Every structure is written in C-alpha cells, then in structure tokens.
Amino acid sequence: MAMSRAGEPQVLEGEWECMDCGYIEEGSSNRRPKACPECNSSGEAFEFFEYEEVDDLDDDDLYDDDDDDDDSWDDDTDDEVDGDDWDA
C-alpha cells in the first residue's frame, strides 16, 4: 500500500471483490467489508482492486473504427424529402 507524505497509508478508491463468490462492492482501501452479503464469507475473503487512472486518450482510442459492418451512419440520401427542397 502506498504511503502518504505524512507516513500514513494512502487511502485508495476501488472495488472489494469476494474471492469466494465474486461479489463486488465499491469502496476505499481502508474499509474492508465485514462479511459478504451474497455468500456470508468473512471480510477476509475480500481482495481490494484499485481503480486504474485513465490516461488522456484521443477519441480515436475510444472507438473501434475497424468494424465497418454497421452502415447506419453512411446514409446516402439526398437533401430533398418527398420532392421538397430543404431550402424552400
């Protein structure tokens, strides 16, 4: 566990996961659940997983452009609807 400047343990945000049944509870690293509400295991069955920091990503990194099977955005319709011009 990382130490803060004052020498005290740093409190991290993340998730506690019950290793017996997979139940997940959001929380802080300094507050282990006392028991699992799903399988009644003791708090010792929980393991803490810190949230990862998100790096600054480009929009291109967030979306998978390799899958061009969805043509719903490639609508080749004209600017006219039922013969009416939009500029009229």
PDB file of N, CA, C and O in Angstrom, chain B, residues numbered from 101:
ATOM      1  N   MET B 101       0.846  -1.173   0.000  1.00  0.00           N
ATOM      2  CA  MET B 101       0.000   0.000   0.000  1.00  0.00           C
ATOM      3  C   MET B 101       0.892   1.237   0.000  1.00  0.00           C
ATOM      4  O   MET B 101       1.875   1.290   0.739  1.00  0.00           O
ATOM      5  N   ALA B 102       0.561   2.221  -0.815  1.00  0.00           N
ATOM      6  CA  ALA B 102       1.360   3.433  -0.920  1.00  0.00           C
ATOM      7  C   ALA B 102       1.237   4.261   0.353  1.00  0.00           C
ATOM      8  O   ALA B 102       0.212   4.240   1.035  1.00  0.00           O
ATOM      9  N   MET B 103       2.304   4.988   0.653  1.00  0.00           N
ATOM     10  CA  MET B 103       2.313   5.837   1.845  1.00  0.00           C
ATOM     11  C   MET B 103       2.125   7.287   1.441  1.00  0.00           C
ATOM     12  O   MET B 103       2.628   7.721   0.405  1.00  0.00           O
ATOM     13  N   SER B 104       1.398   8.040   2.263  1.00  0.00           N
ATOM     14  CA  SER B 104       1.226   9.461   2.003  1.00  0.00           C
ATOM     15  C   SER B 104       2.435  10.211   2.539  1.00  0.00           C
ATOM     16  O   SER B 104       3.335   9.605   3.121  1.00  0.00           O
ATOM     17  N   ARG B 105       2.462  11.511   2.348  1.00  0.00           N
ATOM     18  CA  ARG B 105       3.608  12.320   2.774  1.00  0.00           C
ATOM     19  C   ARG B 105       3.820  12.284   4.275  1.00  0.00           C
ATOM     20  O   ARG B 105       4.958  12.358   4.739  1.00  0.00           O
ATOM     21  N   ALA B 106       2.758  12.173   5.033  1.00  0.00           N
ATOM     22  CA  ALA B 106       2.878  12.177   6.491  1.00  0.00           C
ATOM     23  C   ALA B 106       3.235  10.796   7.040  1.00  0.00           C
ATOM     24  O   ALA B 106       3.313  10.619   8.255  1.00  0.00           O
ATOM     25  N   GLY B 107       3.450   9.825   6.167  1.00  0.00           N
ATOM     26  CA  GLY B 107       3.810   8.493   6.610  1.00  0.00           C
ATOM     27  C   GLY B 107       2.610   7.611   6.901  1.00  0.00           C
ATOM     28  O   GLY B 107       2.770   6.463   7.318  1.00  0.00           O
ATOM     29  N   GLU B 108       1.406   8.136   6.684  1.00  0.00           N
ATOM     30  CA  GLU B 108       0.197   7.357   6.886  1.00  0.00           C
ATOM     31  C   GLU B 108      -0.161   6.633   5.592  1.00  0.00           C
ATOM     32  O   GLU B 108       0.161   7.119   4.507  1.00  0.00           O
ATOM     33  N   PRO B 109      -0.812   5.495   5.688  1.00  0.00           N
ATOM     34  CA  PRO B 109      -1.215   4.794   4.464  1.00  0.00           C
ATOM     35  C   PRO B 109      -2.146   5.657   3.617  1.00  0.00           C
ATOM     36  O   PRO B 109      -3.042   6.324   4.135  1.00  0.00           O
ATOM     37  N   GLN B 110      -1.917   5.631   2.313  1.00  0.00           N
ATOM     38  CA  GLN B 110      -2.750   6.391   1.386  1.00  0.00           C
ATOM     39  C   GLN B 110      -4.057   5.630   1.166  1.00  0.00           C
ATOM     40  O   GLN B 110      -4.047   4.420   0.939  1.00  0.00           O
ATOM     41  N   VAL B 111      -5.179   6.344   1.235  1.00  0.00           N
ATOM     42  CA  VAL B 111      -6.483   5.728   1.012  1.00  0.00           C
ATOM     43  C   VAL B 111      -6.763   5.751  -0.481  1.00  0.00           C
ATOM     44  O   VAL B 111      -6.742   6.811  -1.107  1.00  0.00           O
ATOM     45  N   LEU B 112      -7.025   4.579  -1.051  1.00  0.00           N
ATOM     46  CA  LEU B 112      -7.265   4.432  -2.478  1.00  0.00           C
ATOM     47  C   LEU B 112      -8.726   4.093  -2.723  1.00  0.00           C
ATOM     48  O   LEU B 112      -9.365   3.452  -1.888  1.00  0.00           O
ATOM     49  N   GLU B 113      -9.255   4.515  -3.855  1.00  0.00           N
ATOM     50  CA  GLU B 113     -10.617   4.166  -4.258  1.00  0.00           C
ATOM     51  C   GLU B 113     -10.555   2.974  -5.198  1.00  0.00           C
ATOM     52  O   GLU B 113      -9.659   2.880  -6.038  1.00  0.00           O
ATOM     53  N   GLY B 114     -11.510   2.064  -5.053  1.00  0.00           N
ATOM     54  CA  GLY B 114     -11.530   0.893  -5.907  1.00  0.00           C
ATOM     55  C   GLY B 114     -12.692  -0.013  -5.579  1.00  0.00           C
ATOM     56  O   GLY B 114     -13.764   0.441  -5.181  1.00  0.00           O
ATOM     57  N   GLU B 115     -12.464  -1.303  -5.752  1.00  0.00           N
ATOM     58  CA  GLU B 115     -13.507  -2.295  -5.520  1.00  0.00           C
ATOM     59  C   GLU B 115     -12.968  -3.420  -4.657  1.00  0.00           C
ATOM     60  O   GLU B 115     -11.823  -3.847  -4.801  1.00  0.00           O
ATOM     61  N   TRP B 116     -13.821  -3.889  -3.756  1.00  0.00           N
ATOM     62  CA  TRP B 116     -13.532  -5.077  -2.971  1.00  0.00           C
ATOM     63  C   TRP B 116     -14.264  -6.239  -3.630  1.00  0.00           C
ATOM     64  O   TRP B 116     -15.469  -6.154  -3.869  1.00  0.00           O
ATOM     65  N   GLU B 117     -13.552  -7.321  -3.925  1.00  0.00           N
ATOM     66  CA  GLU B 117     -14.173  -8.485  -4.542  1.00  0.00           C
ATOM     67  C   GLU B 117     -14.072  -9.684  -3.609  1.00  0.00           C
ATOM     68  O   GLU B 117     -13.005 -10.003  -3.085  1.00  0.00           O
ATOM     69  N   CYS B 118     -15.212 -10.335  -3.421  1.00  0.00           N
ATOM     70  CA  CYS B 118     -15.230 -11.567  -2.634  1.00  0.00           C
ATOM     71  C   CYS B 118     -14.620 -12.674  -3.477  1.00  0.00           C
ATOM     72  O   CYS B 118     -15.114 -12.971  -4.565  1.00  0.00           O
ATOM     73  N   MET B 119     -13.567 -13.279  -2.992  1.00  0.00           N
ATOM     74  CA  MET B 119     -12.881 -14.324  -3.740  1.00  0.00           C
ATOM     75  C   MET B 119     -13.618 -15.656  -3.674  1.00  0.00           C
ATOM     76  O   MET B 119     -13.257 -16.599  -4.378  1.00  0.00           O
ATOM     77  N   ASP B 120     -14.644 -15.741  -2.836  1.00  0.00           N
ATOM     78  CA  ASP B 120     -15.428 -16.980  -2.758  1.00  0.00           C
ATOM     79  C   ASP B 120     -16.559 -17.007  -3.780  1.00  0.00           C
ATOM     80  O   ASP B 120     -16.805 -18.041  -4.402  1.00  0.00           O
ATOM     81  N   CYS B 121     -17.265 -15.857  -3.965  1.00  0.00           N
ATOM     82  CA  CYS B 121     -18.432 -15.886  -4.853  1.00  0.00           C
ATOM     83  C   CYS B 121     -18.376 -14.851  -5.982  1.00  0.00           C
ATOM     84  O   CYS B 121     -19.182 -14.916  -6.909  1.00  0.00           O
ATOM     85  N   GLY B 122     -17.443 -13.903  -5.919  1.00  0.00           N
ATOM     86  CA  GLY B 122     -17.314 -12.909  -6.977  1.00  0.00           C
ATOM     87  C   GLY B 122     -18.083 -11.621  -6.742  1.00  0.00           C
ATOM     88  O   GLY B 122     -18.062 -10.732  -7.594  1.00  0.00           O
ATOM     89  N   TYR B 123     -18.763 -11.498  -5.607  1.00  0.00           N
ATOM     90  CA  TYR B 123     -19.492 -10.267  -5.287  1.00  0.00           C
ATOM     91  C   TYR B 123     -18.519  -9.098  -5.272  1.00  0.00           C
ATOM     92  O   TYR B 123     -17.409  -9.221  -4.755  1.00  0.00           O
ATOM     93  N   ILE B 124     -18.932  -7.953  -5.843  1.00  0.00           N
ATOM     94  CA  ILE B 124     -18.077  -6.766  -5.901  1.00  0.00           C
ATOM     95  C   ILE B 124     -18.769  -5.608  -5.204  1.00  0.00           C
ATOM     96  O   ILE B 124     -19.956  -5.357  -5.413  1.00  0.00           O
ATOM     97  N   GLU B 125     -18.014  -4.913  -4.377  1.00  0.00           N
ATOM     98  CA  GLU B 125     -18.514  -3.748  -3.659  1.00  0.00           C
ATOM     99  C   GLU B 125     -17.522  -2.605  -3.828  1.00  0.00           C
ATOM    100  O   GLU B 125     -16.328  -2.770  -3.578  1.00  0.00           O
ATOM    101  N   GLU B 126     -18.019  -1.447  -4.254  1.00  0.00           N
ATOM    102  CA  GLU B 126     -17.152  -0.280  -4.381  1.00  0.00           C
ATOM    103  C   GLU B 126     -16.803   0.233  -2.997  1.00  0.00           C
ATOM    104  O   GLU B 126     -17.596   0.130  -2.061  1.00  0.00           O
ATOM    105  N   GLY B 127     -15.595   0.792  -2.878  1.00  0.00           N
ATOM    106  CA  GLY B 127     -15.212   1.317  -1.581  1.00  0.00           C
ATOM    107  C   GLY B 127     -13.799   1.839  -1.562  1.00  0.00           C
ATOM    108  O   GLY B 127     -13.174   2.045  -2.603  1.00  0.00           O
ATOM    109  N   SER B 128     -13.306   2.050  -0.351  1.00  0.00           N
ATOM    110  CA  SER B 128     -11.963   2.570  -0.121  1.00  0.00           C
ATOM    111  C   SER B 128     -11.071   1.469   0.416  1.00  0.00           C
ATOM    112  O   SER B 128     -11.536   0.508   1.029  1.00  0.00           O
ATOM    113  N   SER B 129      -9.780   1.629   0.173  1.00  0.00           N
ATOM    114  CA  SER B 129      -8.822   0.604   0.588  1.00  0.00           C
ATOM    115  C   SER B 129      -8.755   0.430   2.097  1.00  0.00           C
ATOM    116  O   SER B 129      -8.319  -0.615   2.580  1.00  0.00           O
ATOM    117  N   ASN B 130      -9.177   1.433   2.843  1.00  0.00           N
ATOM    118  CA  ASN B 130      -9.086   1.357   4.302  1.00  0.00           C
ATOM    119  C   ASN B 130     -10.379   0.839   4.944  1.00  0.00           C
ATOM    120  O   ASN B 130     -10.483   0.829   6.171  1.00  0.00           O
ATOM    121  N   ARG B 131     -11.364   0.409   4.148  1.00  0.00           N
ATOM    122  CA  ARG B 131     -12.647  -0.048   4.702  1.00  0.00           C
ATOM    123  C   ARG B 131     -13.052  -1.394   4.108  1.00  0.00           C
ATOM    124  O   ARG B 131     -13.920  -1.462   3.237  1.00  0.00           O
ATOM    125  N   ARG B 132     -12.428  -2.442   4.577  1.00  0.00           N
ATOM    126  CA  ARG B 132     -12.743  -3.805   4.122  1.00  0.00           C
ATOM    127  C   ARG B 132     -14.152  -4.177   4.607  1.00  0.00           C
ATOM    128  O   ARG B 132     -14.494  -3.921   5.761  1.00  0.00           O
ATOM    129  N   PRO B 133     -14.965  -4.775   3.735  1.00  0.00           N
ATOM    130  CA  PRO B 133     -16.288  -5.241   4.172  1.00  0.00           C
ATOM    131  C   PRO B 133     -16.144  -6.275   5.294  1.00  0.00           C
ATOM    132  O   PRO B 133     -15.191  -7.054   5.312  1.00  0.00           O
ATOM    133  N   LYS B 134     -17.098  -6.273   6.226  1.00  0.00           N
ATOM    134  CA  LYS B 134     -17.042  -7.207   7.353  1.00  0.00           C
ATOM    135  C   LYS B 134     -17.441  -8.618   6.943  1.00  0.00           C
ATOM    136  O   LYS B 134     -16.909  -9.600   7.460  1.00  0.00           O
ATOM    137  N   ALA B 135     -18.387  -8.709   6.004  1.00  0.00           N
ATOM    138  CA  ALA B 135     -18.850 -10.009   5.517  1.00  0.00           C
ATOM    139  C   ALA B 135     -19.473  -9.809   4.142  1.00  0.00           C
ATOM    140  O   ALA B 135     -19.894  -8.706   3.795  1.00  0.00           O
ATOM    141  N   CYS B 136     -19.526 -10.865   3.377  1.00  0.00           N
ATOM    142  CA  CYS B 136     -20.124 -10.817   2.045  1.00  0.00           C
ATOM    143  C   CYS B 136     -21.644 -10.966   2.160  1.00  0.00           C
ATOM    144  O   CYS B 136     -22.123 -11.932   2.754  1.00  0.00           O
ATOM    145  N   PRO B 137     -22.406 -10.019   1.597  1.00  0.00           N
ATOM    146  CA  PRO B 137     -23.863 -10.136   1.669  1.00  0.00           C
ATOM    147  C   PRO B 137     -24.427 -11.243   0.770  1.00  0.00           C
ATOM    148  O   PRO B 137     -25.586 -11.627   0.927  1.00  0.00           O
ATOM    149  N   GLU B 138     -23.634 -11.753  -0.161  1.00  0.00           N
ATOM    150  CA  GLU B 138     -24.097 -12.799  -1.069  1.00  0.00           C
ATOM    151  C   GLU B 138     -23.872 -14.201  -0.503  1.00  0.00           C
ATOM    152  O   GLU B 138     -24.786 -15.026  -0.501  1.00  0.00           O
ATOM    153  N   CYS B 139     -22.656 -14.470  -0.024  1.00  0.00           N
ATOM    154  CA  CYS B 139     -22.332 -15.841   0.401  1.00  0.00           C
ATOM    155  C   CYS B 139     -21.990 -15.950   1.892  1.00  0.00           C
ATOM    156  O   CYS B 139     -21.684 -17.037   2.382  1.00  0.00           O
ATOM    157  N   ASN B 140     -22.042 -14.824   2.609  1.00  0.00           N
ATOM    158  CA  ASN B 140     -21.777 -14.772   4.052  1.00  0.00           C
ATOM    159  C   ASN B 140     -20.344 -15.110   4.441  1.00  0.00           C
ATOM    160  O   ASN B 140     -20.087 -15.420   5.605  1.00  0.00           O
ATOM    161  N   SER B 141     -19.396 -15.058   3.493  1.00  0.00           N
ATOM    162  CA  SER B 141     -17.985 -15.255   3.840  1.00  0.00           C
ATOM    163  C   SER B 141     -17.519 -14.086   4.700  1.00  0.00           C
ATOM    164  O   SER B 141     -18.095 -12.999   4.653  1.00  0.00           O
ATOM    165  N   SER B 142     -16.485 -14.318   5.474  1.00  0.00           N
ATOM    166  CA  SER B 142     -15.956 -13.256   6.321  1.00  0.00           C
ATOM    167  C   SER B 142     -15.252 -12.208   5.461  1.00  0.00           C
ATOM    168  O   SER B 142     -14.988 -12.445   4.283  1.00  0.00           O
ATOM    169  N   GLY B 143     -14.955 -11.072   6.040  1.00  0.00           N
ATOM    170  CA  GLY B 143     -14.266  -9.997   5.349  1.00  0.00           C
ATOM    171  C   GLY B 143     -12.898 -10.396   4.825  1.00  0.00           C
ATOM    172  O   GLY B 143     -12.376  -9.766   3.906  1.00  0.00           O
ATOM    173  N   GLU B 144     -12.319 -11.429   5.397  1.00  0.00           N
ATOM    174  CA  GLU B 144     -11.010 -11.908   4.949  1.00  0.00           C
ATOM    175  C   GLU B 144     -11.057 -12.472   3.529  1.00  0.00           C
ATOM    176  O   GLU B 144     -10.017 -12.610   2.886  1.00  0.00           O
ATOM    177  N   ALA B 145     -12.245 -12.796   3.038  1.00  0.00           N
ATOM    178  CA  ALA B 145     -12.388 -13.345   1.691  1.00  0.00           C
ATOM    179  C   ALA B 145     -12.315 -12.253   0.625  1.00  0.00           C
ATOM    180  O   ALA B 145     -12.248 -12.562  -0.565  1.00  0.00           O
ATOM    181  N   PHE B 146     -12.328 -10.974   1.032  1.00  0.00           N
ATOM    182  CA  PHE B 146     -12.312  -9.871   0.080  1.00  0.00           C
ATOM    183  C   PHE B 146     -10.896  -9.447  -0.272  1.00  0.00           C
ATOM    184  O   PHE B 146     -10.011  -9.383   0.581  1.00  0.00           O
ATOM    185  N   GLU B 147     -10.708  -9.158  -1.553  1.00  0.00           N
ATOM    186  CA  GLU B 147      -9.450  -8.619  -2.058  1.00  0.00           C
ATOM    187  C   GLU B 147      -9.748  -7.265  -2.690  1.00  0.00           C
ATOM    188  O   GLU B 147     -10.757  -7.096  -3.375  1.00  0.00           O
ATOM    189  N   PHE B 148      -8.851  -6.297  -2.452  1.00  0.00           N
ATOM    190  CA  PHE B 148      -9.059  -4.938  -2.948  1.00  0.00           C
ATOM    191  C   PHE B 148      -8.367  -4.746  -4.294  1.00  0.00           C
ATOM    192  O   PHE B 148      -7.221  -5.154  -4.485  1.00  0.00           O
ATOM    193  N   PHE B 149      -9.094  -4.110  -5.232  1.00  0.00           N
ATOM    194  CA  PHE B 149      -8.554  -3.772  -6.545  1.00  0.00           C
ATOM    195  C   PHE B 149      -8.708  -2.274  -6.749  1.00  0.00           C
ATOM    196  O   PHE B 149      -9.822  -1.753  -6.790  1.00  0.00           O
ATOM    197  N   GLU B 150      -7.585  -1.591  -6.875  1.00  0.00           N
ATOM    198  CA  GLU B 150      -7.576  -0.141  -7.056  1.00  0.00           C
ATOM    199  C   GLU B 150      -8.053   0.218  -8.458  1.00  0.00           C
ATOM    200  O   GLU B 150      -7.739  -0.472  -9.428  1.00  0.00           O
ATOM    201  N   TYR B 151      -8.824   1.318  -8.555  1.00  0.00           N
ATOM    202  CA  TYR B 151      -9.215   1.826  -9.866  1.00  0.00           C
ATOM    203  C   TYR B 151      -7.967   2.309 -10.583  1.00  0.00           C
ATOM    204  O   TYR B 151      -7.102   2.947  -9.983  1.00  0.00           O
ATOM    205  N   GLU B 152      -7.880   2.001 -11.873  1.00  0.00           N
ATOM    206  CA  GLU B 152      -6.753   2.471 -12.673  1.00  0.00           C
ATOM    207  C   GLU B 152      -7.013   3.899 -13.119  1.00  0.00           C
ATOM    208  O   GLU B 152      -8.150   4.273 -13.404  1.00  0.00           O
ATOM    209  N   GLU B 153      -5.953   4.692 -13.179  1.00  0.00           N
ATOM    210  CA  GLU B 153      -6.082   6.036 -13.693  1.00  0.00           C
ATOM    211  C   GLU B 153      -6.254   5.985 -15.198  1.00  0.00           C
ATOM    212  O   GLU B 153      -5.615   5.181 -15.877  1.00  0.00           O
ATOM    213  N   VAL B 154      -7.110   6.837 -15.712  1.00  0.00           N
ATOM    214  CA  VAL B 154      -7.360   6.884 -17.143  1.00  0.00           C
ATOM    215  C   VAL B 154      -6.440   7.934 -17.741  1.00  0.00           C
ATOM    216  O   VAL B 154      -6.472   9.100 -17.348  1.00  0.00           O
ATOM    217  N   ASP B 155      -5.615   7.505 -18.702  1.00  0.00           N
ATOM    218  CA  ASP B 155      -4.740   8.441 -19.396  1.00  0.00           C
ATOM    219  C   ASP B 155      -5.571   9.270 -20.352  1.00  0.00           C
ATOM    220  O   ASP B 155      -6.679   8.882 -20.722  1.00  0.00           O
ATOM    221  N   ASP B 156      -5.039  10.405 -20.750  1.00  0.00           N
ATOM    222  CA  ASP B 156      -5.710  11.215 -21.758  1.00  0.00           C
ATOM    223  C   ASP B 156      -5.671  10.449 -23.066  1.00  0.00           C
ATOM    224  O   ASP B 156      -4.599  10.201 -23.618  1.00  0.00           O
ATOM    225  N   LEU B 157      -6.838  10.076 -23.559  1.00  0.00           N
ATOM    226  CA  LEU B 157      -6.938   9.312 -24.786  1.00  0.00           C
ATOM    227  C   LEU B 157      -7.542  10.182 -25.873  1.00  0.00           C
ATOM    228  O   LEU B 157      -8.363  11.057 -25.600  1.00  0.00           O
ATOM    229  N   ASP B 158      -7.133   9.936 -27.094  1.00  0.00           N
ATOM    230  CA  ASP B 158      -7.771  10.569 -28.228  1.00  0.00           C
ATOM    231  C   ASP B 158      -9.118   9.893 -28.435  1.00  0.00           C
ATOM    232  O   ASP B 158      -9.322   8.758 -28.005  1.00  0.00           O
ATOM    233  N   ASP B 159     -10.041  10.597 -29.097  1.00  0.00           N
ATOM    234  CA  ASP B 159     -11.326   9.988 -29.405  1.00  0.00           C
ATOM    235  C   ASP B 159     -11.148   8.734 -30.234  1.00  0.00           C
ATOM    236  O   ASP B 159     -11.946   7.803 -30.128  1.00  0.00           O
ATOM    237  N   ASP B 160     -10.104   8.695 -31.066  1.00  0.00           N
ATOM    238  CA  ASP B 160      -9.853   7.520 -31.891  1.00  0.00           C
ATOM    239  C   ASP B 160      -9.541   6.290 -31.050  1.00  0.00           C
ATOM    240  O   ASP B 160      -9.823   5.165 -31.464  1.00  0.00           O
ATOM    241  N   ASP B 161      -8.954   6.500 -29.861  1.00  0.00           N
ATOM    242  CA  ASP B 161      -8.628   5.385 -28.986  1.00  0.00           C
ATOM    243  C   ASP B 161      -9.867   4.825 -28.296  1.00  0.00           C
ATOM    244  O   ASP B 161      -9.847   3.685 -27.832  1.00  0.00           O
ATOM    245  N   LEU B 162     -10.949   5.608 -28.221  1.00  0.00           N
ATOM    246  CA  LEU B 162     -12.147   5.184 -27.519  1.00  0.00           C
ATOM    247  C   LEU B 162     -13.083   4.358 -28.387  1.00  0.00           C
ATOM    248  O   LEU B 162     -13.904   3.602 -27.866  1.00  0.00           O
ATOM    249  N   TYR B 163     -12.972   4.493 -29.691  1.00  0.00           N
ATOM    250  CA  TYR B 163     -13.890   3.826 -30.596  1.00  0.00           C
ATOM    251  C   TYR B 163     -13.128   2.926 -31.553  1.00  0.00           C
ATOM    252  O   TYR B 163     -12.040   3.273 -32.014  1.00  0.00           O
ATOM    253  N   ASP B 164     -13.699   1.781 -31.844  1.00  0.00           N
ATOM    254  CA  ASP B 164     -13.093   0.829 -32.767  1.00  0.00           C
ATOM    255  C   ASP B 164     -13.623   1.108 -34.165  1.00  0.00           C
ATOM    256  O   ASP B 164     -14.769   0.779 -34.474  1.00  0.00           O
ATOM    257  N   ASP B 165     -12.802   1.708 -35.004  1.00  0.00           N
ATOM    258  CA  ASP B 165     -13.213   2.049 -36.361  1.00  0.00           C
ATOM    259  C   ASP B 165     -12.960   0.912 -37.341  1.00  0.00           C
ATOM    260  O   ASP B 165     -13.268   1.051 -38.525  1.00  0.00           O
ATOM    261  N   ASP B 166     -12.412  -0.201 -36.885  1.00  0.00           N
ATOM    262  CA  ASP B 166     -12.084  -1.308 -37.779  1.00  0.00           C
ATOM    263  C   ASP B 166     -13.319  -2.059 -38.245  1.00  0.00           C
ATOM    264  O   ASP B 166     -13.285  -2.714 -39.287  1.00  0.00           O
ATOM    265  N   ASP B 167     -14.409  -1.975 -37.491  1.00  0.00           N
ATOM    266  CA  ASP B 167     -15.614  -2.730 -37.822  1.00  0.00           C
ATOM    267  C   ASP B 167     -16.551  -1.856 -38.642  1.00  0.00           C
ATOM    268  O   ASP B 167     -17.321  -1.071 -38.088  1.00  0.00           O
ATOM    269  N   ASP B 168     -16.485  -1.994 -39.972  1.00  0.00           N
ATOM    270  CA  ASP B 168     -17.290  -1.174 -40.865  1.00  0.00           C
ATOM    271  C   ASP B 168     -18.574  -1.878 -41.286  1.00  0.00           C
ATOM    272  O   ASP B 168     -19.176  -1.497 -42.289  1.00  0.00           O
ATOM    273  N   ASP B 169     -19.010  -2.899 -40.543  1.00  0.00           N
ATOM    274  CA  ASP B 169     -20.219  -3.633 -40.905  1.00  0.00           C
ATOM    275  C   ASP B 169     -21.482  -2.814 -40.691  1.00  0.00           C
ATOM    276  O   ASP B 169     -22.491  -3.064 -41.351  1.00  0.00           O
ATOM    277  N   ASP B 170     -21.453  -1.843 -39.786  1.00  0.00           N
ATOM    278  CA  ASP B 170     -22.630  -1.035 -39.498  1.00  0.00           C
ATOM    279  C   ASP B 170     -22.649   0.170 -40.424  1.00  0.00           C
ATOM    280  O   ASP B 170     -21.857   1.098 -40.263  1.00  0.00           O
ATOM    281  N   ASP B 171     -23.548   0.152 -41.385  1.00  0.00           N
ATOM    282  CA  ASP B 171     -23.643   1.233 -42.354  1.00  0.00           C
ATOM    283  C   ASP B 171     -24.740   2.226 -42.000  1.00  0.00           C
ATOM    284  O   ASP B 171     -25.141   3.019 -42.852  1.00  0.00           O
ATOM    285  N   SER B 172     -25.236   2.204 -40.766  1.00  0.00           N
ATOM    286  CA  SER B 172     -26.359   3.064 -40.408  1.00  0.00           C
ATOM    287  C   SER B 172     -25.998   4.545 -40.476  1.00  0.00           C
ATOM    288  O   SER B 172     -26.892   5.373 -40.652  1.00  0.00           O
ATOM    289  N   TRP B 173     -24.743   4.905 -40.346  1.00  0.00           N
ATOM    290  CA  TRP B 173     -24.335   6.309 -40.402  1.00  0.00           C
ATOM    291  C   TRP B 173     -23.945   6.721 -41.819  1.00  0.00           C
ATOM    292  O   TRP B 173     -23.720   7.904 -42.071  1.00  0.00           O
ATOM    293  N   ASP B 174     -23.862   5.782 -42.735  1.00  0.00           N
ATOM    294  CA  ASP B 174     -23.478   6.073 -44.109  1.00  0.00           C
ATOM    295  C   ASP B 174     -24.714   6.180 -44.989  1.00  0.00           C
ATOM    296  O   ASP B 174     -24.819   5.495 -46.007  1.00  0.00           O
ATOM    297  N   ASP B 175     -25.636   7.026 -44.602  1.00  0.00           N
ATOM    298  CA  ASP B 175     -26.889   7.191 -45.338  1.00  0.00           C
ATOM    299  C   ASP B 175     -26.654   8.112 -46.517  1.00  0.00           C
ATOM    300  O   ASP B 175     -26.278   9.271 -46.337  1.00  0.00           O
ATOM    301  N   ASP B 176     -26.870   7.614 -47.716  1.00  0.00           N
ATOM    302  CA  ASP B 176     -26.613   8.369 -48.936  1.00  0.00           C
ATOM    303  C   ASP B 176     -27.869   9.061 -49.457  1.00  0.00           C
ATOM    304  O   ASP B 176     -28.027   9.208 -50.669  1.00  0.00           O
ATOM    305  N   THR B 177     -28.761   9.486 -48.573  1.00  0.00           N
ATOM    306  CA  THR B 177     -29.983  10.148 -49.017  1.00  0.00           C
ATOM    307  C   THR B 177     -29.675  11.568 -49.453  1.00  0.00           C
ATOM    308  O   THR B 177     -28.709  12.179 -48.995  1.00  0.00           O
ATOM    309  N   ASP B 178     -30.511  12.085 -50.346  1.00  0.00           N
ATOM    310  CA  ASP B 178     -30.360  13.455 -50.830  1.00  0.00           C
ATOM    311  C   ASP B 178     -30.911  14.428 -49.794  1.00  0.00           C
ATOM    312  O   ASP B 178     -31.517  14.026 -48.800  1.00  0.00           O
ATOM    313  N   ASP B 179     -30.690  15.705 -50.046  1.00  0.00           N
ATOM    314  CA  ASP B 179     -31.197  16.743 -49.164  1.00  0.00           C
ATOM    315  C   ASP B 179     -32.661  17.044 -49.417  1.00  0.00           C
ATOM    316  O   ASP B 179     -33.209  17.973 -48.824  1.00  0.00           O
ATOM    317  N   GLU B 180     -33.295  16.293 -50.271  1.00  0.00           N
ATOM    318  CA  GLU B 180     -34.705  16.511 -50.566  1.00  0.00           C
ATOM    319  C   GLU B 180     -35.533  15.403 -49.940  1.00  0.00           C
ATOM    320  O   GLU B 180     -35.118  14.244 -49.910  1.00  0.00           O
ATOM    321  N   VAL B 181     -36.701  15.764 -49.443  1.00  0.00           N
ATOM    322  CA  VAL B 181     -37.610  14.810 -48.859  1.00  0.00           C
ATOM    323  C   VAL B 181     -38.928  14.922 -49.605  1.00  0.00           C
ATOM    324  O   VAL B 181     -39.522  16.000 -49.657  1.00  0.00           O
ATOM    325  N   ASP B 182     -39.387  13.834 -50.175  1.00  0.00           N
ATOM    326  CA  ASP B 182     -40.644  13.798 -50.943  1.00  0.00           C
ATOM    327  C   ASP B 182     -40.694  14.905 -51.982  1.00  0.00           C
ATOM    328  O   ASP B 182     -41.763  15.468 -52.216  1.00  0.00           O
ATOM    329  N   GLY B 183     -39.572  15.236 -52.616  1.00  0.00           N
ATOM    330  CA  GLY B 183     -39.535  16.238 -53.652  1.00  0.00           C
ATOM    331  C   GLY B 183     -39.459  17.665 -53.129  1.00  0.00           C
ATOM    332  O   GLY B 183     -39.310  18.602 -53.913  1.00  0.00           O
ATOM    333  N   ASP B 184     -39.560  17.844 -51.797  1.00  0.00           N
ATOM    334  CA  ASP B 184     -39.449  19.183 -51.227  1.00  0.00           C
ATOM    335  C   ASP B 184     -37.997  19.519 -50.969  1.00  0.00           C
ATOM    336  O   ASP B 184     -37.240  18.676 -50.487  1.00  0.00           O
ATOM    337  N   ASP B 185     -37.605  20.722 -51.278  1.00  0.00           N
ATOM    338  CA  ASP B 185     -36.232  21.171 -51.047  1.00  0.00           C
ATOM    339  C   ASP B 185     -36.145  21.714 -49.619  1.00  0.00           C
ATOM    340  O   ASP B 185     -37.035  22.443 -49.181  1.00  0.00           O
ATOM    341  N   TRP B 186     -35.102  21.372 -48.907  1.00  0.00           N
ATOM    342  CA  TRP B 186     -34.928  21.842 -47.529  1.00  0.00           C
ATOM    343  C   TRP B 186     -34.774  23.358 -47.480  1.00  0.00           C
ATOM    344  O   TRP B 186     -35.128  23.972 -46.473  1.00  0.00           O
ATOM    345  N   ASP B 187     -34.266  23.965 -48.515  1.00  0.00           N
ATOM    346  CA  ASP B 187     -34.034  25.412 -48.526  1.00  0.00           C
ATOM    347  C   ASP B 187     -35.292  26.219 -48.852  1.00  0.00           C
ATOM    348  O   ASP B 187     -35.238  27.449 -48.859  1.00  0.00           O
ATOM    349  N   ALA B 188     -36.393  25.575 -49.116  1.00  0.00           N
ATOM    350  CA  ALA B 188     -37.594  26.284 -49.556  1.00  0.00           C
ATOM    351  C   ALA B 188     -38.228  27.080 -48.453  1.00  0.00           C
ATOM    352  O   ALA B 188     -39.249  27.732 -48.672  1.00  0.00           O
TER     353      ALA B 188
END
